[in-house]
């Protein structure tokens, strides 16, 4: 059976690739925030808040890690749902095809009826 809905397959693949990119970039940014938190100590930011230090690095890393994991799971689930819809469509089409083949195979083949007033 031929494959249909090529655009939906591409969209599903794009979302899966985006999910992996979000995960990799999120981990890199989280590692950068963690390292920056340990290296930037006593840095005063907006309203004289202490934005550096190990605690700020750890909290920033944890927040970025949680957001990254949720973003990854959401994008990957969208990509997988596209493939789920494609599988449902393909299985439904295959089931209908086999049901039609079985129905036509069980139909009795009678000769065509001959009218009573037919003369040779």
C-alpha positions as MATLAB code, in Angstrom:
seq = 'XXXXXXXXXXXXXXXXXXXXXXXXXXXXXXXXXXXXXXXXXXXXXXXXXXXXXXXXXXXXXXXXXXXXXXXXXXXXXXXXXXXXXXXXXXXXXXXXXXXXXXXXXXXXXXXXXXXXXXXX';
ca = [
       0.000    0.000    0.000;
       1.264    3.429   -0.843;
       2.134    5.942    1.819;
       0.002    9.027    2.061;
       0.181   12.325    3.950;
       3.838   13.124    3.329;
       3.474   16.594    4.840;
       2.272   15.135    8.135;
       5.282   12.817    8.236;
       7.586   15.779    7.657;
       5.861   17.804   10.375;
       6.201   14.934   12.845;
       9.887   14.575   12.059;
      10.482   18.328   12.350;
       8.881   18.395   15.797;
      11.018   15.463   16.945;
      14.195   17.160   15.703;
      13.148   20.409   17.402;
      12.587   18.497   20.636;
      16.143   17.165   20.586;
      17.529   20.612   19.751;
      15.632   22.135   22.675;
      16.989   19.455   24.989;
      20.600   19.900   23.882;
      20.491   23.703   23.921;
      18.675   23.740   27.260;
      21.309   21.522   28.841;
      24.081   23.724   27.454;
      22.424   26.909   28.732;
      21.790   25.260   32.096;
      25.434   24.229   32.375;
      26.473   27.773   31.445;
      24.216   29.237   34.157;
      25.585   26.770   36.698;
      29.189   27.598   35.857;
      28.428   31.327   35.769;
      26.786   31.074   39.176;
      29.947   29.607   40.682;
      32.317   32.003   38.924;
      30.351   35.258   39.302;
      30.325   36.003   42.989;
      29.207   39.253   44.560;
      27.803   40.664   41.329;
      25.166   43.293   41.960;
      22.382   43.494   39.439;
      19.059   45.267   39.208;
      17.952   46.892   42.500;
      21.225   45.821   44.145;
      20.260   42.157   44.186;
      23.027   39.627   44.469;
      22.735   37.776   41.156;
      25.861   35.660   41.484;
      26.964   32.916   43.771;
      26.582   29.178   43.937;
      22.972   29.259   45.138;
      21.866   31.430   42.211;
      23.686   29.124   39.790;
      22.069   26.006   41.227;
      18.575   27.540   41.282;
      18.976   28.863   37.735;
      20.226   25.488   36.549;
      17.293   23.676   38.179;
      14.721   26.045   36.646;
      16.271   25.808   33.181;
      16.538   22.024   33.471;
      12.854   21.662   34.421;
      11.705   23.973   31.613;
      13.952   22.177   29.131;
      12.608   18.742   30.047;
       8.992   19.927   29.772;
       9.710   21.599   26.434;
      11.403   18.465   25.143;
       8.520   16.234   26.241;
       5.906   18.541   24.722;
       7.625   18.839   21.336;
       8.415   15.126   21.183;
       4.803   14.261   22.077;
       3.535   16.499   19.256;
       5.841   14.715   16.804;
       4.787   11.292   18.052;
       1.104   12.218   17.880;
       1.527   13.012   14.183;
       2.952    9.521   13.684;
       0.140    8.082   15.806;
      -2.464    9.621   13.511;
      -0.602    8.250   10.499;
      -0.532    4.755   12.009;
      -4.240    4.868   12.781;
      -5.007    5.931    9.212;
      -2.776    3.253    7.712;
      -4.186    0.467    9.907;
      -7.755    1.551    9.172;
      -7.082    1.593    5.432;
      -5.432   -1.854    5.597;
      -8.328   -3.296    7.614;
     -10.872   -1.909    5.150;
      -8.899   -3.363    2.238;
      -8.768   -6.859    3.758;
     -12.432   -6.719    4.796;
     -13.373   -5.789    1.235;
     -11.269   -8.654   -0.160;
     -12.918  -11.127    2.205;
     -16.398   -9.826    1.373;
     -15.878  -10.112   -2.384;
     -14.381  -13.603   -2.014;
     -17.457  -14.856   -0.149;
     -19.982  -13.545   -2.663;
     -21.481  -16.379   -4.688;
     -21.059  -16.120   -8.410;
     -24.301  -16.874  -10.157;
     -24.670  -16.883  -13.926;
     -26.499  -13.836  -15.212;
     -30.257  -14.330  -15.374;
     -31.731  -15.168  -18.767;
     -35.043  -13.523  -19.627;
     -37.941  -15.896  -20.324;
     -38.809  -14.452  -23.693;
     -35.270  -14.706  -25.005;
     -34.986  -16.515  -28.316;
     -31.876  -17.617  -30.114;
];
